[in-house]
């Protein structure tokens, strides 16, 4: 399977059929020594890094409103080297965003903590897919979204109103699968709850919440893929 989907356009997605291949990713198999060398450099610069398990795609396609793909579990050290060598690597990254929509229609994102790889960057609370996010080999996108938001912000989105379908944006840097999650509380109320949760954490993953109230309200540190998502939400793309 290759990578065959439109780039730089927001796509409606009715189903996500991405499956976990139990075999090793070809990139990991072919770059074992370089992965180990790079990891030694990464942890020397940031000892807080943890070599956990994430997944990396070996194929993804858009067919009849569906995302169909295959991925493999890899160590985070493999992922970090891949980020430096992604061109012609035979691998890509997909991740999910729960687009948190407050009762006043503002968006609530987060700013990552100073000890993380994406220190200071702003995006919706999220994390890479992990093996725990797969059920019988098939990715459960909403499970990943709810899990990551809970871990980073303390919010439980399991009972929030979900958008009718997913959407996806694929760029040279990866594919984000996103879905609106609407809650009744205002953005200020949600931000207060997130800040209170972060204050209780001994080693919080995020610095705190970031409220986005319009398509022009773009905070410093915003990840590049976030601008088109924000414009889509506020209707500027239509």
C-alpha positions in Angstrom: 0.0 0.0 0.0 1.2 3.5 -0.9 0.2 7.0 0.2 -2.6 8.0 -2.1 -4.8 10.9 -0.8 -5.3 14.6 -1.7 -3.0 16.9 0.1 -3.6 20.4 1.6 -7.4 20.1 1.4 -9.9 19.2 4.2 -11.6 16.0 3.3 -14.9 14.6 4.8 -14.3 11.2 6.3 -17.1 8.7 7.0 -14.9 5.9 8.4 -11.3 5.3 9.3 -10.0 1.8 8.4 -6.4 2.0 9.6 -5.1 -1.4 10.8 -2.1 -2.3 12.9 0.3 -4.7 11.2 2.1 -6.9 13.7 5.3 -6.8 11.8 8.1 -4.3 12.1 7.9 -1.1 10.1 10.4 -1.2 7.2 11.9 2.1 8.3 12.7 0.8 11.7 14.2 -2.4 10.3 16.4 -0.5 7.9 17.7 2.2 10.3 18.3 0.4 13.6 21.8 1.8 14.1 20.9 5.3 13.1 17.9 5.2 15.4 20.1 4.2 18.4 22.7 6.9 17.6 20.0 9.6 17.3 18.3 8.6 20.5 21.5 9.1 22.5 21.7 12.6 21.1 18.0 13.3 21.8 18.1 12.2 25.5 21.4 14.1 26.0 19.5 17.2 25.0 16.3 16.4 26.8 16.6 13.7 29.5 12.8 13.9 30.1 12.1 12.0 26.8 10.6 8.5 27.2 11.1 5.8 24.5 7.5 4.6 24.5 5.5 3.0 21.7 3.7 4.9 19.0 2.6 3.9 15.5 3.9 4.9 12.1 2.0 4.5 8.8 3.3 2.4 5.9 0.4 3.2 3.7 -2.7 5.4 3.6 -5.4 6.1 0.9 -8.6 8.0 0.6 -11.4 5.9 -1.0 -15.1 6.8 -1.2 -15.0 8.9 1.9 -12.9 6.4 3.9 -9.3 6.5 5.1 -7.8 3.1 4.6 -4.3 2.4 5.8 -1.7 0.2 7.5 0.6 1.1 10.4 3.2 -0.5 12.6 4.1 -0.1 16.3 7.5 1.6 16.6 9.6 3.0 19.5 9.4 6.8 20.0 13.2 6.8 19.2 12.3 5.5 15.7 9.7 8.2 15.3 12.2 11.0 16.2 14.7 9.8 13.6 11.9 9.5 11.0 10.9 13.1 11.6 14.4 14.1 10.4 14.4 11.7 7.4 10.7 11.6 6.4 11.3 12.4 2.7 11.2 9.2 0.7 11.2 7.2 3.9 8.2 5.0 3.0 6.5 6.1 6.2 4.1 8.8 7.3 2.4 10.0 10.5 -1.3 10.2 11.3 -2.8 11.6 14.5 -6.2 12.7 15.8 -7.6 16.0 17.1 -10.7 16.4 19.2 -11.6 19.9 18.2 -12.9 21.2 21.5 -15.8 23.6 20.8 -17.1 25.6 23.8 -20.7 26.7 24.3 -19.8 30.2 22.9 -18.3 28.6 19.8 -14.7 29.4 20.7 -12.1 26.7 20.3 -10.0 25.6 23.2 -6.5 24.3 22.4 -3.4 23.8 24.5 0.2 24.9 24.7 2.7 22.2 25.2 5.0 22.1 28.2 8.7 23.2 28.1 10.0 19.7 28.6 8.3 18.2 25.6 9.5 17.8 22.0 6.9 20.3 20.9 7.6 22.8 23.7 5.6 26.0 23.4 3.6 24.8 20.3 -0.2 25.3 20.2 -2.7 22.7 18.9 -5.7 20.7 20.1 -4.9 18.3 22.9 -3.6 15.2 21.2 -1.1 12.5 20.9 0.1 9.9 18.4 -1.8 6.7 18.1 -0.6 3.9 20.4 -1.3 0.2 20.4 -3.9 0.7 23.1 -5.9 2.7 20.6 -6.6 -0.3 18.5 -9.4 -2.9 19.0 -8.9 -6.2 17.1 -6.3 -4.5 15.0 -8.5 -1.5 13.9 -7.8 2.0 15.2 -10.5 3.6 17.4 -10.0 7.2 16.6 -12.5 8.5 19.2 -10.9 6.4 22.0 -7.6 8.0 21.2 -9.1 11.5 21.2 -10.9 11.1 24.5 -7.9 9.4 26.1 -5.4 12.1 25.1 -7.7 15.0 26.0 -8.3 13.4 29.4 -4.6 12.8 30.1 -3.5 16.3 29.1 -6.4 18.5 30.3 -8.4 16.4 32.8 -11.6 16.9 30.7 -13.8 13.9 30.0 -15.3 14.2 26.5 -17.0 10.8 26.6 -20.4 12.4 26.9 -19.7 15.5 24.7 -21.7 16.0 21.5 -19.7 14.7 18.6 -19.7 16.0 15.0 -21.5 13.8 12.5 -18.4 12.8 10.8 -14.6 13.0 10.9 -12.6 15.3 8.6 -8.9 15.0 7.6 -6.2 17.2 6.4 -3.1 15.7 4.9 0.1 17.6 4.3 3.8 16.8 3.7 4.2 16.7 7.5 1.4 14.2 8.3 -2.4 13.6 8.3 -4.6 14.9 11.0 -8.0 13.3 11.5 -10.3 15.6 13.5 -13.8 15.8 14.8 -15.8 18.5 16.6 -16.6 17.8 20.3 -19.1 20.3 21.6 -19.7 21.1 25.3 -22.0 23.6 27.0 -19.4 25.4 29.1 -17.9 28.7 27.8 -14.3 28.8 26.7 -13.3 30.7 29.8 -15.0 28.0 32.0 -13.2 25.2 30.2 -9.9 27.1 30.4 -10.3 27.5 34.1 -10.9 23.7 34.5 -7.9 22.9 32.5 -5.7 25.3 34.4 -6.9 23.9 37.7 -6.0 20.4 36.5 -2.5 21.4 35.3 -1.9 22.9 38.7 -2.4 19.5 40.4 0.0 17.6 38.1 3.5 17.0 39.3 4.8 16.9 35.8 2.1 18.3 33.5 2.4 17.6 29.8 1.0 21.0 28.8 1.7 24.6 29.9 -2.0 25.4 29.8 -5.1 26.2 27.7 -5.3 28.5 24.7 -8.6 30.0 23.7 -9.2 30.8 20.0 -12.3 33.0 19.4 -12.1 33.7 15.6 -10.2 32.9 12.4 -8.1 35.9 13.1 -7.3 35.0 16.7 -4.1 33.0 16.0 -1.8 32.6 19.0 2.0 32.6 18.9 3.4 29.1 18.5 0.4 27.8 16.5 1.3 24.6 14.6 1.0 25.1 10.8 -1.7 22.5 10.4 -4.0 24.3 12.9 -4.7 27.5 10.8 -6.8 25.7 8.1 -8.7 23.8 10.8 -9.5 27.0 12.6 -10.6 28.7 9.4 -12.8 25.7 8.6 -14.5 25.8 12.0 -15.2 29.5 11.7 -16.4 29.2 8.1 -13.7 31.2 6.4 -13.0 28.4 3.9 -16.6 28.5 2.7 
